[in-house]
Amino acid sequence: MPLRLDLRSTGHVLRQSHSTFVSAALPLFLAALLLLSFRSALLAGTLALTSLSDRNPSLLSVLSSPPSPPPPPPRRVFRRVHSPNPLIPTADDFLPPVPALPPNATLPRLFVASPSFPPSPVQFSLPAADPADPAATAATAHLDRADAVAFLYLLTVLSLAHSLAIVGFIFVYSSALGIVFFSVAAAHLGHPISLVDALFSGASIGIRKLSGFVFLKWSVRDALIQFLCICFFSEIADQAKLFKLFIKVKLMPFSHSGGGGSGLWDPELSGFLFAWMVLDTAASLLLAVHPWVLIMDQTVRRRGRDLAREGFYLFSLMPVQAFSIKCLETVLCGSLGRWAAVVAGERSLAGWFYSMAEVYFMVVWLVFYFAVRCKDAELEGQSFGRRDLEDCLSGLR
């Protein structure tokens, strides 16, 4: 039996979402398993990267080396040209003195920067040698080469891991959103849901329609992380500690549950996590219905600006209900939900709970989108229902 779309209260949206979730349980379980696999691989990779400096002495020496002392100020060299007549000035009296170059200029600081890693507070400095000691000069030259090799190795590993995480995030979340849309739309229409069809057709829909949106969502989160890194980590002097914190927070733009999972908690992250939760909640609330606007849109010539404006307009039709749903999502998928899941069972069960909760709220936001579309159609004297969903599914196949 087809489910209702014209809902007005938060309770009606949640009850309808529960019925839809039960009707399409099997493909939604697969979407949750896809998210859990990505999050588990991301957590394992993050833990491996944070322990990279502990297992590699060369990297530890680069991160732990104190900054090089600044070179002594250059001495100014003055040329004395005596004039036959002391009352007549020479050209040297009007030219500024030429500073002498220091005998051994220290190497500049190296920053972690690449196409996938924006400039960060993590920096390395290489020591300078005493020019009067040939043995020290040779040893320092060897140390500089070893540090440079270690730094290039670190930069390569971080860039590769970060690029793989971006590609995996776009693929997994686009596929999960597509599977959720296909399953929920079929459940509302009363159609039998084939597991294979939901998996492949839904993933294809999500990748074709939502890859750009998922990348935009990651970009916004990553920009927020970079801003918070500057605010919270700029005063940390221990480069090894700063490196580990930086790797941990790079997880957050990819993970819905943040960086407080098993093995990633750190006392230095307390204020950081609170600020991140507030900013990410606000950003995700404003973009809650945009993926469904993109999927339902069948007009090829519409610009992204028009679709974004439509998403904000639909959100403004039921802002109180949207805010209530987001508060519930923040509680269940935030620190309180994580603590309750760990207390109730093992940490592996907590990861599964997070994935199921994330898929469940995808369903809730899709049902909320159907409700606001019905309200918008009523305001314009039209209707939104079964025919619109059937046309959308047939156009996406």
Order of alpha helices (4+ residues) and beta strands (2+ residues): alpha-alpha-alpha-alpha-beta-beta-beta-beta-alpha-alpha-alpha-alpha-alpha-alpha-alpha-alpha-alpha-alpha
